[in-house]
Amino acid sequence: MEKTFKITSPVGLHARPSTVLVAGVTPFASVIQIKYKDKTVNLKSILGVMSLGVSEGEVITIKAEGSDEEAAIAKVAELMISEGLGQEC
């Protein structure tokens, strides 16, 4: 399962927003990945997420595979909106 988001945070996915996302998805059993341009990294890795250098206005795709993939994607969507990081495309 996957969803696409447009980043609306003026600072993009820097340290604090990345930490919020990583902490939010860590409890899930599913493999959760974030794709930006031609790179895909583990969303449970703070260094991986920050290495993407996602800025405001960019589009990312979150993909989850596993027993709780729907709940994991729902959590990412909730965090994106509640933290002012992005909106669903």
HTML snippet that shows the backbone in 3Dmol.js (N, CA, C, O; Angstrom):
<script src="https://3Dmol.org/build/3Dmol-min.js"></script>
<div id="view" style="width:600px;height:400px;position:relative"></div>
<script>
const pdb = `
ATOM      1  N   MET A   1       0.849  -1.166   0.000  1.00  0.00           N
ATOM      2  CA  MET A   1       0.000   0.000   0.000  1.00  0.00           C
ATOM      3  C   MET A   1       0.895   1.230   0.000  1.00  0.00           C
ATOM      4  O   MET A   1       1.935   1.256   0.657  1.00  0.00           O
ATOM      5  N   GLU A   2       0.474   2.256  -0.751  1.00  0.00           N
ATOM      6  CA  GLU A   2       1.270   3.477  -0.765  1.00  0.00           C
ATOM      7  C   GLU A   2       0.419   4.723  -0.926  1.00  0.00           C
ATOM      8  O   GLU A   2      -0.701   4.672  -1.433  1.00  0.00           O
ATOM      9  N   LYS A   3       0.978   5.851  -0.481  1.00  0.00           N
ATOM     10  CA  LYS A   3       0.332   7.149  -0.621  1.00  0.00           C
ATOM     11  C   LYS A   3       1.385   8.172  -0.987  1.00  0.00           C
ATOM     12  O   LYS A   3       2.558   8.048  -0.635  1.00  0.00           O
ATOM     13  N   THR A   4       0.931   9.190  -1.706  1.00  0.00           N
ATOM     14  CA  THR A   4       1.824  10.255  -2.133  1.00  0.00           C
ATOM     15  C   THR A   4       1.463  11.533  -1.382  1.00  0.00           C
ATOM     16  O   THR A   4       0.289  11.833  -1.162  1.00  0.00           O
ATOM     17  N   PHE A   5       2.496  12.279  -0.995  1.00  0.00           N
ATOM     18  CA  PHE A   5       2.310  13.518  -0.248  1.00  0.00           C
ATOM     19  C   PHE A   5       3.142  14.633  -0.857  1.00  0.00           C
ATOM     20  O   PHE A   5       4.234  14.406  -1.378  1.00  0.00           O
ATOM     21  N   LYS A   6       2.598  15.850  -0.779  1.00  0.00           N
ATOM     22  CA  LYS A   6       3.350  17.044  -1.164  1.00  0.00           C
ATOM     23  C   LYS A   6       3.781  17.719   0.125  1.00  0.00           C
ATOM     24  O   LYS A   6       2.955  17.978   1.000  1.00  0.00           O
ATOM     25  N   ILE A   7       5.062  18.003   0.246  1.00  0.00           N
ATOM     26  CA  ILE A   7       5.602  18.612   1.457  1.00  0.00           C
ATOM     27  C   ILE A   7       5.223  20.095   1.493  1.00  0.00           C
ATOM     28  O   ILE A   7       5.509  20.845   0.559  1.00  0.00           O
ATOM     29  N   THR A   8       4.578  20.497   2.585  1.00  0.00           N
ATOM     30  CA  THR A   8       4.137  21.889   2.737  1.00  0.00           C
ATOM     31  C   THR A   8       4.919  22.634   3.814  1.00  0.00           C
ATOM     32  O   THR A   8       4.800  23.854   3.934  1.00  0.00           O
ATOM     33  N   SER A   9       5.710  21.920   4.589  1.00  0.00           N
ATOM     34  CA  SER A   9       6.519  22.556   5.632  1.00  0.00           C
ATOM     35  C   SER A   9       7.581  23.436   4.972  1.00  0.00           C
ATOM     36  O   SER A   9       8.290  22.980   4.075  1.00  0.00           O
ATOM     37  N   PRO A  10       7.697  24.699   5.411  1.00  0.00           N
ATOM     38  CA  PRO A  10       8.687  25.604   4.801  1.00  0.00           C
ATOM     39  C   PRO A  10      10.127  25.120   4.942  1.00  0.00           C
ATOM     40  O   PRO A  10      10.993  25.523   4.166  1.00  0.00           O
ATOM     41  N   VAL A  11      10.386  24.268   5.915  1.00  0.00           N
ATOM     42  CA  VAL A  11      11.747  23.763   6.114  1.00  0.00           C
ATOM     43  C   VAL A  11      11.936  22.360   5.541  1.00  0.00           C
ATOM     44  O   VAL A  11      13.010  21.774   5.682  1.00  0.00           O
ATOM     45  N   GLY A  12      10.902  21.818   4.897  1.00  0.00           N
ATOM     46  CA  GLY A  12      11.005  20.475   4.327  1.00  0.00           C
ATOM     47  C   GLY A  12      11.083  19.416   5.409  1.00  0.00           C
ATOM     48  O   GLY A  12      10.569  19.607   6.511  1.00  0.00           O
ATOM     49  N   LEU A  13      11.720  18.310   5.100  1.00  0.00           N
ATOM     50  CA  LEU A  13      11.873  17.226   6.078  1.00  0.00           C
ATOM     51  C   LEU A  13      13.261  17.298   6.706  1.00  0.00           C
ATOM     52  O   LEU A  13      14.117  16.455   6.438  1.00  0.00           O
ATOM     53  N   HIS A  14      13.477  18.321   7.549  1.00  0.00           N
ATOM     54  CA  HIS A  14      14.750  18.425   8.260  1.00  0.00           C
ATOM     55  C   HIS A  14      14.683  17.573   9.526  1.00  0.00           C
ATOM     56  O   HIS A  14      13.837  16.684   9.618  1.00  0.00           O
ATOM     57  N   ALA A  15      15.542  17.822  10.489  1.00  0.00           N
ATOM     58  CA  ALA A  15      15.688  16.948  11.665  1.00  0.00           C
ATOM     59  C   ALA A  15      14.393  16.729  12.456  1.00  0.00           C
ATOM     60  O   ALA A  15      14.018  15.580  12.692  1.00  0.00           O
ATOM     61  N   ARG A  16      13.708  17.787  12.867  1.00  0.00           N
ATOM     62  CA  ARG A  16      12.521  17.616  13.713  1.00  0.00           C
ATOM     63  C   ARG A  16      11.405  16.880  12.993  1.00  0.00           C
ATOM     64  O   ARG A  16      10.884  15.906  13.536  1.00  0.00           O
ATOM     65  N   PRO A  17      11.011  17.301  11.788  1.00  0.00           N
ATOM     66  CA  PRO A  17       9.952  16.555  11.098  1.00  0.00           C
ATOM     67  C   PRO A  17      10.336  15.102  10.807  1.00  0.00           C
ATOM     68  O   PRO A  17       9.497  14.205  10.888  1.00  0.00           O
ATOM     69  N   SER A  18      11.582  14.882  10.477  1.00  0.00           N
ATOM     70  CA  SER A  18      12.037  13.513  10.217  1.00  0.00           C
ATOM     71  C   SER A  18      11.924  12.665  11.471  1.00  0.00           C
ATOM     72  O   SER A  18      11.500  11.511  11.410  1.00  0.00           O
ATOM     73  N   THR A  19      12.305  13.238  12.612  1.00  0.00           N
ATOM     74  CA  THR A  19      12.224  12.534  13.883  1.00  0.00           C
ATOM     75  C   THR A  19      10.778  12.171  14.219  1.00  0.00           C
ATOM     76  O   THR A  19      10.503  11.071  14.698  1.00  0.00           O
ATOM     77  N   VAL A  20       9.863  13.099  13.968  1.00  0.00           N
ATOM     78  CA  VAL A  20       8.440  12.857  14.232  1.00  0.00           C
ATOM     79  C   VAL A  20       7.939  11.679  13.394  1.00  0.00           C
ATOM     80  O   VAL A  20       7.253  10.797  13.911  1.00  0.00           O
ATOM     81  N   LEU A  21       8.275  11.663  12.115  1.00  0.00           N
ATOM     82  CA  LEU A  21       7.840  10.573  11.233  1.00  0.00           C
ATOM     83  C   LEU A  21       8.450   9.236  11.652  1.00  0.00           C
ATOM     84  O   LEU A  21       7.746   8.231  11.754  1.00  0.00           O
ATOM     85  N   VAL A  22       9.752   9.231  11.893  1.00  0.00           N
ATOM     86  CA  VAL A  22      10.441   7.990  12.272  1.00  0.00           C
ATOM     87  C   VAL A  22       9.857   7.430  13.574  1.00  0.00           C
ATOM     88  O   VAL A  22       9.580   6.235  13.670  1.00  0.00           O
ATOM     89  N   ALA A  23       9.674   8.294  14.569  1.00  0.00           N
ATOM     90  CA  ALA A  23       9.122   7.847  15.854  1.00  0.00           C
ATOM     91  C   ALA A  23       7.694   7.328  15.684  1.00  0.00           C
ATOM     92  O   ALA A  23       7.289   6.387  16.366  1.00  0.00           O
ATOM     93  N   GLY A  24       6.938   7.937  14.784  1.00  0.00           N
ATOM     94  CA  GLY A  24       5.553   7.531  14.567  1.00  0.00           C
ATOM     95  C   GLY A  24       5.398   6.167  13.919  1.00  0.00           C
ATOM     96  O   GLY A  24       4.424   5.462  14.182  1.00  0.00           O
ATOM     97  N   VAL A  25       6.349   5.787  13.074  1.00  0.00           N
ATOM     98  CA  VAL A  25       6.221   4.517  12.347  1.00  0.00           C
ATOM     99  C   VAL A  25       7.045   3.371  12.941  1.00  0.00           C
ATOM    100  O   VAL A  25       6.838   2.211  12.584  1.00  0.00           O
ATOM    101  N   THR A  26       7.965   3.686  13.834  1.00  0.00           N
ATOM    102  CA  THR A  26       8.821   2.651  14.414  1.00  0.00           C
ATOM    103  C   THR A  26       8.045   1.492  15.052  1.00  0.00           C
ATOM    104  O   THR A  26       8.468   0.345  14.913  1.00  0.00           O
ATOM    105  N   PRO A  27       6.916   1.749  15.753  1.00  0.00           N
ATOM    106  CA  PRO A  27       6.204   0.625  16.381  1.00  0.00           C
ATOM    107  C   PRO A  27       5.554  -0.367  15.404  1.00  0.00           C
ATOM    108  O   PRO A  27       5.176  -1.466  15.810  1.00  0.00           O
ATOM    109  N   PHE A  28       5.423  -0.001  14.146  1.00  0.00           N
ATOM    110  CA  PHE A  28       4.742  -0.869  13.192  1.00  0.00           C
ATOM    111  C   PHE A  28       5.657  -1.997  12.724  1.00  0.00           C
ATOM    112  O   PHE A  28       6.866  -1.814  12.579  1.00  0.00           O
ATOM    113  N   ALA A  29       5.060  -3.169  12.491  1.00  0.00           N
ATOM    114  CA  ALA A  29       5.806  -4.338  12.027  1.00  0.00           C
ATOM    115  C   ALA A  29       6.138  -4.252  10.537  1.00  0.00           C
ATOM    116  O   ALA A  29       7.130  -4.823  10.084  1.00  0.00           O
ATOM    117  N   SER A  30       5.317  -3.545   9.786  1.00  0.00           N
ATOM    118  CA  SER A  30       5.492  -3.449   8.333  1.00  0.00           C
ATOM    119  C   SER A  30       6.817  -2.789   7.954  1.00  0.00           C
ATOM    120  O   SER A  30       7.385  -2.008   8.718  1.00  0.00           O
ATOM    121  N   VAL A  31       7.291  -3.123   6.760  1.00  0.00           N
ATOM    122  CA  VAL A  31       8.421  -2.428   6.166  1.00  0.00           C
ATOM    123  C   VAL A  31       7.850  -1.152   5.563  1.00  0.00           C
ATOM    124  O   VAL A  31       6.950  -1.203   4.725  1.00  0.00           O
ATOM    125  N   ILE A  32       8.372  -0.010   5.991  1.00  0.00           N
ATOM    126  CA  ILE A  32       7.846   1.276   5.541  1.00  0.00           C
ATOM    127  C   ILE A  32       8.986   2.051   4.893  1.00  0.00           C
ATOM    128  O   ILE A  32      10.040   2.262   5.495  1.00  0.00           O
ATOM    129  N   GLN A  33       8.752   2.470   3.655  1.00  0.00           N
ATOM    130  CA  GLN A  33       9.793   3.165   2.906  1.00  0.00           C
ATOM    131  C   GLN A  33       9.288   4.515   2.423  1.00  0.00           C
ATOM    132  O   GLN A  33       8.093   4.716   2.206  1.00  0.00           O
ATOM    133  N   ILE A  34      10.232   5.432   2.260  1.00  0.00           N
ATOM    134  CA  ILE A  34       9.935   6.737   1.695  1.00  0.00           C
ATOM    135  C   ILE A  34      10.730   6.863   0.401  1.00  0.00           C
ATOM    136  O   ILE A  34      11.930   6.595   0.358  1.00  0.00           O
ATOM    137  N   LYS A  35      10.031   7.276  -0.650  1.00  0.00           N
ATOM    138  CA  LYS A  35      10.677   7.428  -1.952  1.00  0.00           C
ATOM    139  C   LYS A  35      10.627   8.897  -2.358  1.00  0.00           C
ATOM    140  O   LYS A  35       9.580   9.542  -2.307  1.00  0.00           O
ATOM    141  N   TYR A  36      11.783   9.403  -2.760  1.00  0.00           N
ATOM    142  CA  TYR A  36      11.904  10.787  -3.215  1.00  0.00           C
ATOM    143  C   TYR A  36      12.821  10.794  -4.426  1.00  0.00           C
ATOM    144  O   TYR A  36      13.973  10.366  -4.354  1.00  0.00           O
ATOM    145  N   LYS A  37      12.299  11.281  -5.528  1.00  0.00           N
ATOM    146  CA  LYS A  37      13.017  11.241  -6.804  1.00  0.00           C
ATOM    147  C   LYS A  37      13.421   9.794  -7.103  1.00  0.00           C
ATOM    148  O   LYS A  37      12.550   8.933  -7.227  1.00  0.00           O
ATOM    149  N   ASP A  38      14.716   9.510  -7.222  1.00  0.00           N
ATOM    150  CA  ASP A  38      15.130   8.143  -7.567  1.00  0.00           C
ATOM    151  C   ASP A  38      15.684   7.377  -6.364  1.00  0.00           C
ATOM    152  O   ASP A  38      16.287   6.317  -6.528  1.00  0.00           O
ATOM    153  N   LYS A  39      15.479   7.914  -5.150  1.00  0.00           N
ATOM    154  CA  LYS A  39      16.001   7.251  -3.955  1.00  0.00           C
ATOM    155  C   LYS A  39      14.866   6.708  -3.093  1.00  0.00           C
ATOM    156  O   LYS A  39      13.813   7.333  -2.969  1.00  0.00           O
ATOM    157  N   THR A  40      15.092   5.548  -2.505  1.00  0.00           N
ATOM    158  CA  THR A  40      14.145   4.952  -1.566  1.00  0.00           C
ATOM    159  C   THR A  40      14.922   4.569  -0.312  1.00  0.00           C
ATOM    160  O   THR A  40      15.955   3.903  -0.386  1.00  0.00           O
ATOM    161  N   VAL A  41      14.405   5.003   0.849  1.00  0.00           N
ATOM    162  CA  VAL A  41      15.060   4.667   2.118  1.00  0.00           C
ATOM    163  C   VAL A  41      14.023   4.175   3.120  1.00  0.00           C
ATOM    164  O   VAL A  41      12.819   4.362   2.943  1.00  0.00           O
ATOM    165  N   ASN A  42      14.517   3.546   4.166  1.00  0.00           N
ATOM    166  CA  ASN A  42      13.678   3.042   5.247  1.00  0.00           C
ATOM    167  C   ASN A  42      13.156   4.228   6.060  1.00  0.00           C
ATOM    168  O   ASN A  42      13.945   5.035   6.550  1.00  0.00           O
ATOM    169  N   LEU A  43      11.838   4.339   6.205  1.00  0.00           N
ATOM    170  CA  LEU A  43      11.252   5.450   6.959  1.00  0.00           C
ATOM    171  C   LEU A  43      11.534   5.324   8.452  1.00  0.00           C
ATOM    172  O   LEU A  43      11.313   6.275   9.201  1.00  0.00           O
ATOM    173  N   LYS A  44      12.014   4.175   8.892  1.00  0.00           N
ATOM    174  CA  LYS A  44      12.356   3.991  10.303  1.00  0.00           C
ATOM    175  C   LYS A  44      13.796   4.421  10.597  1.00  0.00           C
ATOM    176  O   LYS A  44      14.273   4.263  11.720  1.00  0.00           O
ATOM    177  N   SER A  45      14.482   4.958   9.602  1.00  0.00           N
ATOM    178  CA  SER A  45      15.870   5.407   9.743  1.00  0.00           C
ATOM    179  C   SER A  45      15.950   6.922   9.646  1.00  0.00           C
ATOM    180  O   SER A  45      15.730   7.491   8.576  1.00  0.00           O
ATOM    181  N   ILE A  46      16.264   7.580  10.763  1.00  0.00           N
ATOM    182  CA  ILE A  46      16.355   9.039  10.771  1.00  0.00           C
ATOM    183  C   ILE A  46      17.431   9.530   9.798  1.00  0.00           C
ATOM    184  O   ILE A  46      17.220  10.510   9.084  1.00  0.00           O
ATOM    185  N   LEU A  47      18.557   8.866   9.770  1.00  0.00           N
ATOM    186  CA  LEU A  47      19.626   9.284   8.857  1.00  0.00           C
ATOM    187  C   LEU A  47      19.223   9.080   7.404  1.00  0.00           C
ATOM    188  O   LEU A  47      19.539   9.897   6.539  1.00  0.00           O
ATOM    189  N   GLY A  48      18.523   7.984   7.146  1.00  0.00           N
ATOM    190  CA  GLY A  48      18.055   7.731   5.786  1.00  0.00           C
ATOM    191  C   GLY A  48      17.101   8.807   5.309  1.00  0.00           C
ATOM    192  O   GLY A  48      17.234   9.315   4.195  1.00  0.00           O
ATOM    193  N   VAL A  49      16.131   9.160   6.158  1.00  0.00           N
ATOM    194  CA  VAL A  49      15.136  10.176   5.792  1.00  0.00           C
ATOM    195  C   VAL A  49      15.814  11.523   5.573  1.00  0.00           C
ATOM    196  O   VAL A  49      15.541  12.204   4.585  1.00  0.00           O
ATOM    197  N   MET A  50      16.691  11.906   6.485  1.00  0.00           N
ATOM    198  CA  MET A  50      17.370  13.198   6.356  1.00  0.00           C
ATOM    199  C   MET A  50      18.302  13.243   5.145  1.00  0.00           C
ATOM    200  O   MET A  50      18.525  14.306   4.567  1.00  0.00           O
ATOM    201  N   SER A  51      18.842  12.090   4.768  1.00  0.00           N
ATOM    202  CA  SER A  51      19.764  12.051   3.623  1.00  0.00           C
ATOM    203  C   SER A  51      19.075  12.388   2.309  1.00  0.00           C
ATOM    204  O   SER A  51      19.737  12.739   1.333  1.00  0.00           O
ATOM    205  N   LEU A  52      17.750  12.285   2.276  1.00  0.00           N
ATOM    206  CA  LEU A  52      17.014  12.587   1.051  1.00  0.00           C
ATOM    207  C   LEU A  52      16.996  14.078   0.739  1.00  0.00           C
ATOM    208  O   LEU A  52      16.924  14.466  -0.426  1.00  0.00           O
ATOM    209  N   GLY A  53      17.062  14.915   1.769  1.00  0.00           N
ATOM    210  CA  GLY A  53      17.065  16.362   1.557  1.00  0.00           C
ATOM    211  C   GLY A  53      15.785  16.871   0.919  1.00  0.00           C
ATOM    212  O   GLY A  53      15.833  17.684  -0.005  1.00  0.00           O
ATOM    213  N   VAL A  54      14.647  16.404   1.398  1.00  0.00           N
ATOM    214  CA  VAL A  54      13.354  16.796   0.821  1.00  0.00           C
ATOM    215  C   VAL A  54      13.007  18.213   1.252  1.00  0.00           C
ATOM    216  O   VAL A  54      13.001  18.512   2.446  1.00  0.00           O
ATOM    217  N   SER A  55      12.714  19.099   0.284  1.00  0.00           N
ATOM    218  CA  SER A  55      12.338  20.463   0.612  1.00  0.00           C
ATOM    219  C   SER A  55      10.873  20.748   0.328  1.00  0.00           C
ATOM    220  O   SER A  55      10.154  19.926  -0.240  1.00  0.00           O
ATOM    221  N   GLU A  56      10.455  21.934   0.740  1.00  0.00           N
ATOM    222  CA  GLU A  56       9.062  22.350   0.561  1.00  0.00           C
ATOM    223  C   GLU A  56       8.661  22.273  -0.912  1.00  0.00           C
ATOM    224  O   GLU A  56       9.435  22.631  -1.799  1.00  0.00           O
ATOM    225  N   GLY A  57       7.440  21.802  -1.153  1.00  0.00           N
ATOM    226  CA  GLY A  57       6.910  21.718  -2.508  1.00  0.00           C
ATOM    227  C   GLY A  57       7.224  20.425  -3.230  1.00  0.00           C
ATOM    228  O   GLY A  57       6.665  20.153  -4.293  1.00  0.00           O
ATOM    229  N   GLU A  58       8.117  19.622  -2.659  1.00  0.00           N
ATOM    230  CA  GLU A  58       8.491  18.349  -3.286  1.00  0.00           C
ATOM    231  C   GLU A  58       7.454  17.278  -2.988  1.00  0.00           C
ATOM    232  O   GLU A  58       6.684  17.391  -2.034  1.00  0.00           O
ATOM    233  N   VAL A  59       7.442  16.237  -3.813  1.00  0.00           N
ATOM    234  CA  VAL A  59       6.486  15.138  -3.658  1.00  0.00           C
ATOM    235  C   VAL A  59       7.234  13.876  -3.248  1.00  0.00           C
ATOM    236  O   VAL A  59       8.257  13.522  -3.833  1.00  0.00           O
ATOM    237  N   ILE A  60       6.697  13.202  -2.220  1.00  0.00           N
ATOM    238  CA  ILE A  60       7.278  11.946  -1.742  1.00  0.00           C
ATOM    239  C   ILE A  60       6.207  10.859  -1.790  1.00  0.00           C
ATOM    240  O   ILE A  60       5.010  11.147  -1.796  1.00  0.00           O
ATOM    241  N   THR A  61       6.655   9.622  -1.824  1.00  0.00           N
ATOM    242  CA  THR A  61       5.740   8.485  -1.769  1.00  0.00           C
ATOM    243  C   THR A  61       6.127   7.631  -0.570  1.00  0.00           C
ATOM    244  O   THR A  61       7.299   7.310  -0.370  1.00  0.00           O
ATOM    245  N   ILE A  62       5.126   7.271   0.220  1.00  0.00           N
ATOM    246  CA  ILE A  62       5.334   6.389   1.358  1.00  0.00           C
ATOM    247  C   ILE A  62       4.725   5.035   1.001  1.00  0.00           C
ATOM    248  O   ILE A  62       3.562   4.950   0.607  1.00  0.00           O
ATOM    249  N   LYS A  63       5.523   3.985   1.144  1.00  0.00           N
ATOM    250  CA  LYS A  63       5.061   2.637   0.817  1.00  0.00           C
ATOM    251  C   LYS A  63       5.230   1.744   2.038  1.00  0.00           C
ATOM    252  O   LYS A  63       6.290   1.727   2.664  1.00  0.00           O
ATOM    253  N   ALA A  64       4.181   1.006   2.368  1.00  0.00           N
ATOM    254  CA  ALA A  64       4.239   0.073   3.498  1.00  0.00           C
ATOM    255  C   ALA A  64       3.829  -1.312   3.029  1.00  0.00           C
ATOM    256  O   ALA A  64       2.875  -1.466   2.268  1.00  0.00           O
ATOM    257  N   GLU A  65       4.555  -2.311   3.488  1.00  0.00           N
ATOM    258  CA  GLU A  65       4.242  -3.708   3.186  1.00  0.00           C
ATOM    259  C   GLU A  65       4.331  -4.520   4.461  1.00  0.00           C
ATOM    260  O   GLU A  65       5.364  -4.538   5.130  1.00  0.00           O
ATOM    261  N   GLY A  66       3.232  -5.198   4.792  1.00  0.00           N
ATOM    262  CA  GLY A  66       3.234  -6.041   5.978  1.00  0.00           C
ATOM    263  C   GLY A  66       1.855  -6.148   6.597  1.00  0.00           C
ATOM    264  O   GLY A  66       0.866  -5.674   6.039  1.00  0.00           O
ATOM    265  N   SER A  67       1.806  -6.775   7.752  1.00  0.00           N
ATOM    266  CA  SER A  67       0.537  -7.089   8.400  1.00  0.00           C
ATOM    267  C   SER A  67      -0.242  -5.862   8.860  1.00  0.00           C
ATOM    268  O   SER A  67      -1.468  -5.909   8.955  1.00  0.00           O
ATOM    269  N   ASP A  68       0.452  -4.770   9.146  1.00  0.00           N
ATOM    270  CA  ASP A  68      -0.233  -3.560   9.607  1.00  0.00           C
ATOM    271  C   ASP A  68      -0.002  -2.368   8.676  1.00  0.00           C
ATOM    272  O   ASP A  68       0.048  -1.218   9.113  1.00  0.00           O
ATOM    273  N   GLU A  69       0.136  -2.672   7.382  1.00  0.00           N
ATOM    274  CA  GLU A  69       0.462  -1.620   6.412  1.00  0.00           C
ATOM    275  C   GLU A  69      -0.583  -0.511   6.346  1.00  0.00           C
ATOM    276  O   GLU A  69      -0.231   0.662   6.216  1.00  0.00           O
ATOM    277  N   GLU A  70      -1.867  -0.867   6.434  1.00  0.00           N
ATOM    278  CA  GLU A  70      -2.911   0.165   6.357  1.00  0.00           C
ATOM    279  C   GLU A  70      -2.831   1.118   7.540  1.00  0.00           C
ATOM    280  O   GLU A  70      -2.951   2.332   7.373  1.00  0.00           O
ATOM    281  N   ALA A  71      -2.630   0.572   8.730  1.00  0.00           N
ATOM    282  CA  ALA A  71      -2.502   1.401   9.931  1.00  0.00           C
ATOM    283  C   ALA A  71      -1.247   2.269   9.856  1.00  0.00           C
ATOM    284  O   ALA A  71      -1.261   3.420  10.293  1.00  0.00           O
ATOM    285  N   ALA A  72      -0.169   1.726   9.309  1.00  0.00           N
ATOM    286  CA  ALA A  72       1.085   2.477   9.186  1.00  0.00           C
ATOM    287  C   ALA A  72       0.910   3.666   8.249  1.00  0.00           C
ATOM    288  O   ALA A  72       1.343   4.775   8.562  1.00  0.00           O
ATOM    289  N   ILE A  73       0.286   3.439   7.118  1.00  0.00           N
ATOM    290  CA  ILE A  73       0.048   4.531   6.159  1.00  0.00           C
ATOM    291  C   ILE A  73      -0.888   5.570   6.769  1.00  0.00           C
ATOM    292  O   ILE A  73      -0.688   6.770   6.583  1.00  0.00           O
ATOM    293  N   ALA A  74      -1.902   5.121   7.490  1.00  0.00           N
ATOM    294  CA  ALA A  74      -2.830   6.044   8.149  1.00  0.00           C
ATOM    295  C   ALA A  74      -2.090   6.910   9.163  1.00  0.00           C
ATOM    296  O   ALA A  74      -2.374   8.102   9.284  1.00  0.00           O
ATOM    297  N   LYS A  75      -1.141   6.320   9.892  1.00  0.00           N
ATOM    298  CA  LYS A  75      -0.356   7.075  10.877  1.00  0.00           C
ATOM    299  C   LYS A  75       0.510   8.115  10.195  1.00  0.00           C
ATOM    300  O   LYS A  75       0.614   9.243  10.679  1.00  0.00           O
ATOM    301  N   VAL A  76       1.133   7.761   9.079  1.00  0.00           N
ATOM    302  CA  VAL A  76       1.953   8.718   8.338  1.00  0.00           C
ATOM    303  C   VAL A  76       1.079   9.888   7.869  1.00  0.00           C
ATOM    304  O   VAL A  76       1.467  11.048   8.007  1.00  0.00           O
ATOM    305  N   ALA A  77      -0.084   9.583   7.322  1.00  0.00           N
ATOM    306  CA  ALA A  77      -0.995  10.630   6.845  1.00  0.00           C
ATOM    307  C   ALA A  77      -1.409  11.543   7.996  1.00  0.00           C
ATOM    308  O   ALA A  77      -1.446  12.765   7.854  1.00  0.00           O
ATOM    309  N   GLU A  78      -1.721  10.930   9.137  1.00  0.00           N
ATOM    310  CA  GLU A  78      -2.114  11.711  10.319  1.00  0.00           C
ATOM    311  C   GLU A  78      -0.988  12.650  10.757  1.00  0.00           C
ATOM    312  O   GLU A  78      -1.227  13.824  11.040  1.00  0.00           O
ATOM    313  N   LEU A  79       0.238  12.126  10.810  1.00  0.00           N
ATOM    314  CA  LEU A  79       1.386  12.942  11.220  1.00  0.00           C
ATOM    315  C   LEU A  79       1.688  14.049  10.215  1.00  0.00           C
ATOM    316  O   LEU A  79       2.004  15.173  10.606  1.00  0.00           O
ATOM    317  N   MET A  80       1.594  13.744   8.949  1.00  0.00           N
ATOM    318  CA  MET A  80       1.855  14.753   7.918  1.00  0.00           C
ATOM    319  C   MET A  80       0.931  15.953   8.094  1.00  0.00           C
ATOM    320  O   MET A  80       1.361  17.103   8.008  1.00  0.00           O
ATOM    321  N   ILE A  81      -0.345  15.667   8.342  1.00  0.00           N
ATOM    322  CA  ILE A  81      -1.334  16.738   8.467  1.00  0.00           C
ATOM    323  C   ILE A  81      -1.216  17.424   9.834  1.00  0.00           C
ATOM    324  O   ILE A  81      -1.147  18.651   9.898  1.00  0.00           O
ATOM    325  N   SER A  82      -1.192  16.652  10.924  1.00  0.00           N
ATOM    326  CA  SER A  82      -1.193  17.240  12.267  1.00  0.00           C
ATOM    327  C   SER A  82       0.089  18.038  12.562  1.00  0.00           C
ATOM    328  O   SER A  82       0.051  19.007  13.320  1.00  0.00           O
ATOM    329  N   GLU A  83       1.193  17.643  11.980  1.00  0.00           N
ATOM    330  CA  GLU A  83       2.465  18.338  12.207  1.00  0.00           C
ATOM    331  C   GLU A  83       2.734  19.421  11.157  1.00  0.00           C
ATOM    332  O   GLU A  83       3.759  20.099  11.210  1.00  0.00           O
ATOM    333  N   GLY A  84       1.819  19.578  10.213  1.00  0.00           N
ATOM    334  CA  GLY A  84       1.985  20.600   9.169  1.00  0.00           C
ATOM    335  C   GLY A  84       3.118  20.308   8.212  1.00  0.00           C
ATOM    336  O   GLY A  84       3.744  21.225   7.679  1.00  0.00           O
ATOM    337  N   LEU A  85       3.386  19.017   7.991  1.00  0.00           N
ATOM    338  CA  LEU A  85       4.490  18.624   7.123  1.00  0.00           C
ATOM    339  C   LEU A  85       4.097  18.514   5.658  1.00  0.00           C
ATOM    340  O   LEU A  85       4.890  18.827   4.769  1.00  0.00           O
ATOM    341  N   GLY A  86       2.857  18.063   5.407  1.00  0.00           N
ATOM    342  CA  GLY A  86       2.454  17.852   4.017  1.00  0.00           C
ATOM    343  C   GLY A  86       0.993  17.527   3.896  1.00  0.00           C
ATOM    344  O   GLY A  86       0.257  17.445   4.880  1.00  0.00           O
ATOM    345  N   GLN A  87       0.593  17.343   2.649  1.00  0.00           N
ATOM    346  CA  GLN A  87      -0.800  16.989   2.361  1.00  0.00           C
ATOM    347  C   GLN A  87      -0.816  15.877   1.315  1.00  0.00           C
ATOM    348  O   GLN A  87       0.099  15.746   0.502  1.00  0.00           O
ATOM    349  N   GLU A  88      -1.881  15.083   1.360  1.00  0.00           N
ATOM    350  CA  GLU A  88      -2.001  13.985   0.392  1.00  0.00           C
ATOM    351  C   GLU A  88      -2.203  14.546  -1.010  1.00  0.00           C
ATOM    352  O   GLU A  88      -2.891  15.549  -1.201  1.00  0.00           O
ATOM    353  N   CYS A  89      -1.598  13.888  -1.975  1.00  0.00           N
ATOM    354  CA  CYS A  89      -1.763  14.291  -3.378  1.00  0.00           C
ATOM    355  C   CYS A  89      -2.921  13.533  -3.995  1.00  0.00           C
ATOM    356  O   CYS A  89      -3.228  13.726  -5.172  1.00  0.00           O
TER     357      CYS A  89
END
`;
const viewer = $3Dmol.createViewer("view");
viewer.addModel(pdb, "pdb");
viewer.setStyle({}, {cartoon: {color: "spectrum"}});
viewer.zoomTo();
viewer.render();
</script>
